[in-house]
Amino acid sequence: MSLSTHDPYANYRELTLRGMVLGALITVVFTASNIYLGLKVGLTFASSIPAAVISMAILKFAKGSNILENNMVQTQASAAGTLSSVIFILPGLLMSGYWTGFPFWQTTLLCMAGGILGVIFTIPLRYAMVVKSDLPYPEGVAAAEILKVGSGDGVVGEENADTAQKADSGIGEIVTGGVISGIFSFASNGLRVVADSASLWFKAGASIFQIPMGFSLALLGAGYLVGLASGIAMLVGIAIAWGIAIPYFSATNPQPADMEMVAFAMRLWKEKVRFIGAGTIGIAAIWTLITLLKPTLEGMKMSFRAIKGGEGAALERVEQDLSPKAMIAYALGMMLLLGFSFYHFVADANLPTGTAWLLVVVCTLLAFVIGFLVAAACGYMAGLVGSSSSPISGIGIISVVAISLVLLAIGSANNLFADEGTRNFLVALTLFCGSAVVAVASISNDNLQDLKTGYLIKATPWRQEVALIIGCVVGALVVSSVLELLYAAYGFTGAMPRPDMDPSQALAAPQATLMTTIAKAIFSHSLQWNYILTGIGIGVVLIIINEVLKRSGSKLMLPTLAVGMGIYLPPAINMPIAIGAIMAAFLKRRIGKDEAKQKDAERVGTLFAAGLIVGESLIGVIMALIIALSVTSGGSDSPLALNLDNWGTISEFLGLAFFIGGMLIFIRRVMKTK
């Protein structure tokens, strides 16, 4: 019997030329936007949802467009937009004084090889973490709902009479949520008349405390999708960071006379507490690898059966990944590309031939092995709290520490530290190698979201994986040029291209600054390991608590990764996520136990949450383009800001009012299904 007799999507066109061209154009825009915002404020946005919306808006005018073709466009564009995460390390090569620009082919090949390896590493994880996992994948689920509603296909597999009505109401939920969060985002990030966060700071003795709050409606929507356990765990992380760690450090470290209380507390958080969070994330990532080992091996066995024929030949369309032979070929090819990139990087240092080849081989293996190991952890984090909130920079810290220690041992054994220039070269090589790992990690982080979307709408996995690879190639070709443009326009903190430039206009590149500081500290033996080890200790305790809760049959959970993120990420990001998760639990209880009402309420809530994410993401893209155009033409980096006098407190109250208003509208729309 033909598969098409029971597969209504078997004859749908998926990977089309027009889709790939559209995906490439969206890719260029989103990659450039993400690079700018990441260098400016240290955050990037997940591009899959706005890419899906743009794709549907354009392809609806094309003949024969469908939900699966739109999915391929968003898959390609989101992969490339995510590849911009290499900015969390790569600018450190300029900050360390080793590079004076971004060599096009070195940068491009490094990003391309790392990104494609990230795709390949996620393929055996798809079965374990998408098909057989109950992780929420907030952005992946939201993108699937948007594609279902926007394409007119309704809910996949649903053939009852009210499908069209549900599709219409679904579009209404998305549009309403999008308009509300879009207006807030424009007022906040464009006009600058509404604050996106506010905090209450106070002292008890010498101890400094903060009660933080963020007003992002997109993060509220993400919180609604992640679940109560993760939300509570992030609150625990916030409490550890701002209720214990900062009060302790502020009480035991004298505040400089010329520094304000808030600035002092934030410095303590950046220099001490974030390393505690990185340690917690690190041990949680390792534990995640251990717990996922068995299902991951099952997925790999299932994939490799195709080499011998057997079950692989009979797999249905929705279960077909890239063939194992293709995966091996891609992996080997990308290892060669990485080796080629490292060879040219090391060749500039004029080291002895044997030492140079040793460094090339070791760095290639480090990028490959560490990338493979962090792929599962990054995918898990993305599944837990979403791609936008997943701390890729935390993975970057772990990678830089690991790579630094290996290269430190090699440098000591080969007497490479007698020359200060060689020491600086090893710092730069660490950052270059770490950039490859972040490319792998960021794509792994995003791709499982995309594969979740594909799974929910019955896309063909291998075609989606090809789209991901195309996205990595296009994105890699864009990264170097955009970085070069922005560096020439106004430089980075600690790295200015021209002496007459205004340092206050420089892009902060906060993660790259942190990574460079860590690498230099390790090679100069001045890194304060006690904070990282403290975080590891906290993580071990949390893992034990979570395992005890699991074995006791309790419904309560305390995901260690989420706690680590609560410590590591800015509290203005954590709080709305936690509030959204608590709001979801509250609504579920209020709706009652009627399954039909629960299902309808869940659908409305998911679509409205998706709309909140869409609205802010689209405005983020538009604002990034406006800012980039303004800056490159000699204008302000906030061209639409109204710059009202004495507006700080008012803007915070307006932000709180917007947030509460958004919550109330959200609750009302979900409760009307009762």
C-alpha positions in Angstrom: 0.0 0.0 0.0 1.4 3.4 -0.9 2.3 5.7 1.9 0.3 8.5 0.3 -3.0 6.7 0.9 -2.8 7.4 4.6 -0.4 10.4 4.6 -2.3 13.5 3.5 1.0 15.5 3.3 2.9 12.9 1.2 2.6 14.9 -2.0 3.2 18.4 -0.5 6.2 20.2 -1.9 8.6 21.0 1.0 12.2 22.0 -0.1 11.6 24.3 -3.1 13.8 26.7 -4.9 11.6 29.7 -4.2 11.5 28.7 -0.5 15.3 28.4 -0.3 15.7 31.9 -2.0 13.2 33.4 0.4 14.8 31.7 3.3 18.2 33.1 2.2 16.9 36.6 2.0 15.3 36.4 5.5 18.5 34.8 6.7 20.6 37.9 5.7 18.3 40.2 7.6 17.9 38.2 10.7 21.6 37.3 11.0 22.6 41.0 10.7 19.9 42.0 13.2 21.0 39.4 15.7 24.7 40.3 15.4 24.0 43.9 16.1 21.7 43.3 19.1 24.0 40.7 20.5 27.0 43.0 20.4 24.9 45.9 21.8 23.2 44.3 24.7 24.4 40.6 24.9 21.0 39.1 23.8 19.7 37.7 20.6 16.2 36.8 19.5 14.9 33.4 18.2 14.2 34.0 14.5 12.0 30.9 13.7 8.7 32.5 14.6 9.1 35.8 12.7 10.5 33.9 9.8 7.4 31.7 9.7 5.2 34.7 9.8 7.1 36.4 7.0 7.2 33.3 4.9 3.4 32.7 5.2 2.7 36.4 4.3 4.8 36.2 1.1 4.2 32.6 -0.1 0.4 32.9 0.2 0.6 34.8 -3.1 2.5 31.9 -4.7 0.8 29.0 -6.4 0.7 25.7 -4.4 2.4 27.0 -1.2 1.7 24.9 1.8 2.4 24.5 5.5 5.5 22.2 4.9 7.1 24.7 2.5 6.6 27.5 5.0 8.2 25.3 7.6 11.3 24.8 5.5 11.7 28.6 5.1 11.5 29.2 8.8 13.8 26.3 9.5 16.5 27.7 7.1 16.2 31.2 8.4 16.2 30.3 12.0 19.3 28.2 11.7 21.2 31.1 10.1 19.9 33.7 12.6 21.0 31.5 15.5 24.5 31.1 14.0 25.1 34.8 14.9 25.7 33.5 18.5 29.5 33.2 17.6 29.6 36.9 18.5 29.6 35.7 22.1 33.3 34.8 21.7 34.7 35.8 18.3 35.1 39.6 18.9 37.5 38.6 21.7 40.1 38.1 19.1 40.1 41.8 18.5 39.8 42.6 22.2 42.9 40.5 22.9 44.8 42.5 20.2 45.4 39.4 18.1 43.2 40.3 15.1 42.6 43.8 13.6 39.5 42.7 11.6 37.5 39.6 10.7 39.3 37.6 7.9 36.4 36.5 5.7 37.3 32.9 4.8 38.7 32.0 8.2 35.5 33.3 9.9 33.2 31.9 7.3 34.6 28.4 7.2 34.7 28.2 11.0 31.0 29.2 11.3 30.0 27.0 8.4 31.8 23.9 9.8 30.6 24.5 13.4 27.0 25.1 12.3 26.7 22.1 10.0 28.2 19.9 12.7 25.5 21.2 15.0 22.9 20.0 12.5 24.5 16.6 12.2 24.8 16.1 16.0 21.1 16.9 16.5 19.9 14.2 14.1 20.4 11.2 16.4 19.0 13.3 19.3 15.8 13.9 17.4 14.3 10.6 18.3 15.4 10.8 22.0 14.6 14.5 22.6 11.7 15.3 20.3 9.8 12.1 19.5 10.2 10.4 22.9 10.5 13.5 25.1 7.9 15.6 26.9 10.0 18.7 26.9 7.8 21.7 26.2 9.9 23.3 23.4 8.0 26.6 23.7 9.1 28.3 20.5 8.9 25.1 18.5 5.4 24.5 19.6 4.4 28.1 19.1 5.9 28.0 15.5 3.9 24.9 14.8 0.7 26.5 15.9 1.3 29.6 13.8 2.1 27.5 10.7 -1.1 25.4 11.2 -3.3 28.4 11.6 -1.7 30.6 9.1 -1.5 28.0 6.4 -5.2 27.2 6.6 -4.4 23.6 7.3 -6.0 23.8 10.7 -4.6 21.3 13.3 -2.8 18.5 11.6 -4.9 15.3 11.5 -8.1 17.1 12.6 -10.9 16.7 10.2 -14.0 17.7 12.1 -16.4 20.3 11.0 -15.2 23.2 13.2 -11.6 23.2 11.9 -12.1 26.3 9.8 -13.7 28.1 12.8 -10.8 27.1 15.0 -8.3 28.3 12.4 -10.1 31.7 12.3 -10.1 32.0 16.0 -6.5 30.9 16.2 -5.4 33.7 13.8 -7.3 36.1 16.1 -5.4 34.9 19.1 -2.0 35.3 17.4 -2.8 38.7 16.0 -4.2 40.0 19.3 -1.1 38.8 21.2 1.2 40.1 18.5 -0.3 43.5 18.4 -0.2 43.9 22.2 3.4 42.8 22.6 4.4 44.7 19.4 3.0 47.9 20.7 4.8 47.4 24.0 8.1 46.5 22.3 7.9 49.6 20.1 7.1 51.9 23.0 10.0 50.3 25.0 12.8 49.7 22.5 11.8 52.2 19.9 10.3 55.3 21.5 12.0 54.6 24.8 9.0 55.9 26.8 8.2 52.6 28.6 10.8 50.7 30.7 11.3 47.0 29.9 12.4 46.3 33.5 12.5 47.8 37.0 14.1 46.8 40.2 13.7 47.6 43.9 17.1 47.9 45.5 17.7 48.2 49.3 20.4 47.6 51.9 20.2 45.6 55.2 23.4 46.6 56.9 26.1 46.3 54.3 24.2 43.7 52.3 22.6 44.7 49.0 19.3 43.2 47.9 17.4 43.4 44.7 13.8 42.5 43.9 13.9 42.4 40.1 11.1 42.6 37.5 11.1 42.4 33.7 8.2 43.5 31.6 8.7 41.5 28.4 5.4 40.1 27.2 7.3 37.7 24.8 9.0 36.2 27.8 5.7 36.0 29.6 4.4 34.0 26.7 7.6 31.8 26.7 7.0 31.2 30.5 3.4 30.1 29.8 4.8 27.5 27.5 7.7 26.1 29.6 5.8 24.7 32.6 5.6 25.3 36.3 8.6 23.2 37.3 11.0 25.2 35.2 9.4 28.5 36.3 9.8 27.6 40.0 13.4 26.5 39.4 14.3 29.8 37.8 12.8 31.6 40.9 15.0 29.4 43.1 18.0 30.5 40.9 17.0 34.2 41.3 16.7 33.7 45.1 20.2 32.1 45.2 21.8 34.9 43.2 20.0 38.0 44.6 18.8 36.7 48.0 22.0 34.9 49.1 25.0 35.4 46.9 24.9 39.2 46.2 24.0 40.1 49.9 26.9 37.9 51.1 29.4 39.4 48.6 28.3 42.9 49.2 28.6 42.5 52.9 32.1 40.9 52.7 33.5 43.2 50.0 33.7 47.0 50.7 31.8 49.1 48.3 34.1 51.7 46.6 33.4 55.2 47.6 33.0 56.4 44.0 30.6 53.6 43.0 26.8 53.6 43.3 25.1 50.7 45.1 23.4 49.3 42.0 26.6 49.5 39.9 28.5 47.8 42.7 25.9 45.0 43.0 25.9 44.4 39.2 29.7 44.3 39.2 29.6 41.6 41.9 27.0 39.7 39.8 29.1 39.8 36.6 32.5 39.1 38.3 31.4 36.5 40.8 27.8 35.3 40.7 27.7 34.6 37.0 30.6 32.2 37.4 28.6 30.4 40.1 25.7 30.1 37.6 28.1 28.9 34.9 29.4 26.1 37.3 25.8 25.0 38.0 24.9 25.0 34.3 28.1 23.0 33.6 27.4 20.2 36.1 23.8 20.2 35.1 24.8 19.9 31.4 27.1 16.9 32.2 24.3 15.2 34.2 21.9 15.9 31.3 24.3 14.1 29.0 24.4 11.1 31.3 20.6 10.9 31.7 20.1 11.2 27.9 22.7 8.6 27.1 20.3 5.7 26.8 17.6 7.3 24.6 20.3 9.0 22.5 21.9 5.6 21.8 18.5 4.3 20.9 18.0 7.0 18.4 21.5 6.4 17.0 20.8 2.7 16.6 17.6 3.4 14.8 19.4 5.8 12.4 22.3 3.4 11.7 20.0 0.5 11.0 19.5 2.2 7.6 23.1 1.4 6.7 22.2 -2.3 6.6 18.7 -1.8 5.1 16.4 -3.5 7.6 14.0 -1.2 9.4 15.4 2.0 7.8 14.0 1.0 4.4 10.5 0.8 5.8 10.5 4.0 7.7 7.6 6.3 7.0 8.2 9.8 5.6 7.9 11.5 9.0 10.6 9.3 10.5 13.2 9.6 7.7 16.4 11.4 8.8 19.4 12.0 6.7 21.1 8.7 6.0 23.9 7.6 8.3 26.3 7.6 5.3 25.4 11.2 4.6 25.8 12.1 8.3 29.3 10.5 8.4 30.3 12.2 5.1 29.1 15.6 6.4 30.8 15.1 9.8 34.2 14.1 8.2 33.9 17.0 5.7 33.3 19.5 8.4 36.2 18.1 10.5 38.5 18.7 7.5 37.1 22.3 7.2 37.8 22.9 10.8 41.3 21.5 10.5 41.9 23.7 7.5 40.7 26.8 9.5 42.9 25.9 12.5 45.9 25.2 10.2 45.7 28.7 8.7 45.2 30.3 12.1 48.1 28.4 13.7 50.4 29.0 10.6 50.5 32.8 11.4 52.2 32.1 14.7 55.4 30.7 13.2 55.7 27.8 15.6 57.9 24.7 15.2 56.2 22.4 12.7 55.6 19.6 15.2 54.0 21.9 17.7 51.9 23.6 15.1 50.4 20.4 13.8 49.8 19.2 17.4 47.8 22.3 18.0 45.8 21.9 14.8 44.9 18.3 15.6 44.1 19.0 19.2 41.9 22.0 18.4 40.0 20.2 15.7 39.3 17.3 18.1 38.4 19.6 20.9 35.9 21.5 18.8 34.4 18.2 17.5 34.2 16.4 20.8 33.1 19.3 23.0 30.6 20.3 20.4 29.2 16.8 20.3 28.9 16.7 24.1 27.2 20.0 24.5 24.8 19.4 21.6 22.5 17.3 23.8 22.7 19.7 26.7 21.9 22.7 24.5 19.0 20.9 22.9 17.7 20.0 26.3 18.0 23.6 27.6 16.2 24.9 24.5 13.5 22.3 25.0 13.1 23.4 28.6 13.0 27.2 28.4 13.2 28.1 24.7 16.0 29.1 22.4 15.9 32.8 23.3 16.4 32.1 27.0 18.9 29.2 26.7 22.3 30.4 28.1 24.6 29.7 25.1 27.1 32.0 26.7 27.2 29.7 29.7 28.2 26.9 27.4 30.8 29.2 25.9 32.3 29.8 29.4 32.5 26.0 30.0 34.1 25.5 26.6 36.6 28.3 27.0 37.7 26.9 30.4 38.1 23.4 29.0 40.0 24.5 25.9 42.2 26.8 27.9 43.2 24.1 30.3 44.2 21.7 27.4 46.2 24.4 25.6 47.8 25.5 28.8 49.0 21.9 29.4 50.4 21.7 25.8 52.0 25.2 26.1 53.7 24.3 29.3 54.9 20.9 28.0 56.4 22.6 24.8 57.8 25.7 26.6 55.6 28.1 24.7 55.1 30.6 27.5 58.6 32.0 27.4 57.4 34.5 24.8 54.5 36.9 25.7 53.5 36.9 22.0 53.0 33.2 22.0 51.0 33.4 25.2 48.7 35.9 23.5 48.5 33.6 20.5 47.3 30.7 22.8 44.6 33.0 24.2 43.5 33.8 20.7 43.5 30.2 19.6 41.3 29.3 22.6 38.8 32.0 21.6 38.9 30.8 17.9 38.3 27.2 19.0 35.6 28.2 21.4 33.8 30.1 18.6 33.6 26.8 16.7 32.1 25.1 19.8 29.5 27.9 20.2 28.6 27.6 16.5 27.9 23.9 17.2 26.0 24.6 20.4 23.9 27.4 19.1 22.7 25.4 16.1 22.0 22.4 18.3 20.1 24.8 20.6 17.9 26.0 17.8 17.6 23.0 15.5 15.7 20.8 18.0 13.1 23.5 18.3 12.8 23.4 14.5 12.7 19.6 14.4 9.9 19.8 17.1 8.0 22.2 14.9 8.4 19.8 12.0 7.4 16.8 14.1 4.2 18.5 15.1 3.2 19.4 11.6 4.4 16.1 10.0 7.3 17.5 8.0 9.9 15.2 6.5 12.9 15.2 8.9 15.7 14.7 6.3 14.4 17.6 4.1 14.3 19.8 7.2 17.8 18.8 8.1 19.0 19.8 4.5 17.2 23.2 5.0 19.2 23.6 8.3 22.5 22.9 6.5 21.6 25.5 3.8 20.8 28.0 6.5 24.2 27.4 8.1 26.0 28.0 4.8 24.1 31.2 4.0 24.4 32.5 7.6 28.2 31.8 7.7 28.6 33.9 4.5 27.0 36.9 6.2 28.6 36.8 9.7 32.1 38.1 8.8 30.9 41.0 6.6 28.4 42.2 9.2 30.9 42.0 12.0 33.4 43.9 9.9 30.8 46.6 9.1 29.8 47.1 12.7 33.4 47.1 14.0 34.4 49.7 11.4 31.3 51.8 12.3 31.9 52.1 16.0 34.2 49.5 17.4 34.0 47.2 20.4 34.7 47.9 24.0 38.5 47.6 24.4 39.0 47.3 20.6 38.6 50.5 18.5 39.6 50.5 14.8 40.6 54.2 14.8 42.1 56.4 17.6 39.7 59.3 17.0 36.5 57.3 17.7 34.2 57.9 20.7 34.5 55.0 23.2 31.1 55.7 24.6 29.6 54.6 21.2 31.4 51.3 21.1 29.4 48.1 21.1 29.8 46.4 24.5 30.0 42.8 23.3 29.6 41.7 27.0 30.0 37.9 26.5 33.0 38.3 24.3 34.6 40.6 26.9 33.9 38.0 29.6 35.3 35.1 27.6 38.5 37.0 26.8 38.9 37.9 30.5 38.5 34.2 31.4 40.9 32.9 28.8 43.6 35.5 29.8 43.1 34.7 33.5 43.6 31.0 33.0 46.8 31.5 31.0 48.1 33.9 33.6 47.0 31.6 36.5 44.7 34.2 38.0 41.2 32.7 37.4 39.1 32.5 40.6 38.1 28.8 40.5 36.3 29.0 43.8 33.1 30.6 42.2 32.9 27.9 39.5 33.4 25.1 42.0 30.8 26.7 44.3 28.3 26.5 41.4 29.2 22.9 40.7 28.6 22.1 44.4 25.2 23.8 44.3 24.4 21.9 41.1 25.3 18.5 42.7 23.0 19.3 45.7 20.1 20.3 43.3 20.6 17.2 41.2 20.3 15.0 44.3 17.2 16.9 45.4 15.6 16.5 42.0 16.4 12.7 41.8 14.9 12.2 45.3 11.7 14.0 44.2 11.5 11.8 41.1 12.0 8.5 43.0 9.5 9.5 45.7 6.8 9.8 43.0 6.3 13.5 43.8 4.9 15.7 41.1 7.3 18.4 42.2 10.5 18.8 40.2 13.5 21.1 40.4 15.4 21.1 37.0 19.0 21.9 37.8 19.6 23.6 34.5 16.7 26.0 35.1 18.1 26.9 38.5 21.5 27.5 36.9 19.9 29.8 34.3 18.1 31.6 37.2 21.5 32.4 38.7 23.3 33.1 35.4 20.8 35.1 33.3 19.8 38.7 34.0 16.9 38.7 36.5 14.8 40.9 34.2 14.7 37.9 31.7 14.0 35.3 34.4 11.2 36.9 36.2 8.6 37.2 33.4 9.3 33.6 32.4 8.7 32.4 35.9 5.5 34.5 36.2 4.2 33.1 32.9 4.8 29.6 34.1 2.9 30.3 37.4 0.1 31.9 35.4 -0.2 28.8 33.3 -0.6 26.6 36.3 -3.1 29.0 37.9 -5.2 29.0 34.7 -5.1 25.2 34.4 -6.4 24.9 37.9 -9.2 27.5 37.4 -10.4 25.8 34.1 -11.1 22.6 36.0 -10.8 18.9 35.1 -13.1 18.9 32.1 -10.8 17.5 29.3 -12.5 19.3 26.4 -12.3 22.7 28.2 -8.7 22.0 29.2 -7.8 21.2 25.6 -9.5 24.3 24.3 -8.0 26.5 26.9 -4.5 25.1 26.3 -4.9 25.7 22.5 -6.0 29.3 23.1 -3.2 29.9 25.6 -0.6 28.5 23.3 -1.7 30.6 20.4 -1.9 33.8 22.4 1.6 33.1 23.9 2.9 32.5 20.4 1.4 35.9 19.3 3.2 37.6 22.2 6.5 36.1 21.0 5.7 37.0 17.4 4.9 40.6 18.1 8.1 41.4 20.0 10.3 39.4 17.7 9.0 41.2 14.6 9.4 44.6 16.2 12.9 43.5 17.3 13.8 42.8 13.7 12.4 46.1 12.4 14.1 48.1 15.2 17.4 46.4 14.6 17.3 47.4 10.9 16.3 51.0 11.7 19.1 51.3 14.2 21.7 49.7 11.9 20.6 52.1 9.1 20.8 55.1 11.4 24.2 54.2 12.8 25.8 53.4 9.5 24.7 56.7 8.1 26.1 58.6 11.0 23.0 58.9 13.1 22.0 57.9 16.6 21.7 54.3 17.9 18.3 55.2 19.2 16.8 57.2 16.3 13.2 57.0 17.4 13.7 57.7 21.1 11.7 60.7 22.4 14.2 61.4 25.2 11.6 62.9 27.6 13.0 64.7 30.6 12.5 63.2 34.1 10.7 60.2 32.7 12.6 57.3 34.4 10.1 56.6 37.2 7.1 57.2 35.0 8.4 54.8 32.3 8.8 52.1 34.9 5.2 52.4 36.1 4.1 52.4 32.5 6.1 49.2 31.9 4.5 47.6 34.9 1.0 48.7 33.8 1.6 47.3 30.3 2.8 44.0 31.8 -0.2 43.6 34.2 -2.6 44.7 31.4 -1.1 42.1 29.1 -1.4 39.4 31.8 -5.0 40.3 32.4 -5.9 40.1 28.7 -4.1 36.8 28.5 -6.0 35.4 31.5 -9.3 36.7 30.2 -8.9 35.1 26.7 -8.0 31.7 28.2 -10.8 31.8 30.8 -13.4 32.7 28.2 -13.1 29.1 27.0 -14.5 27.9 30.3 
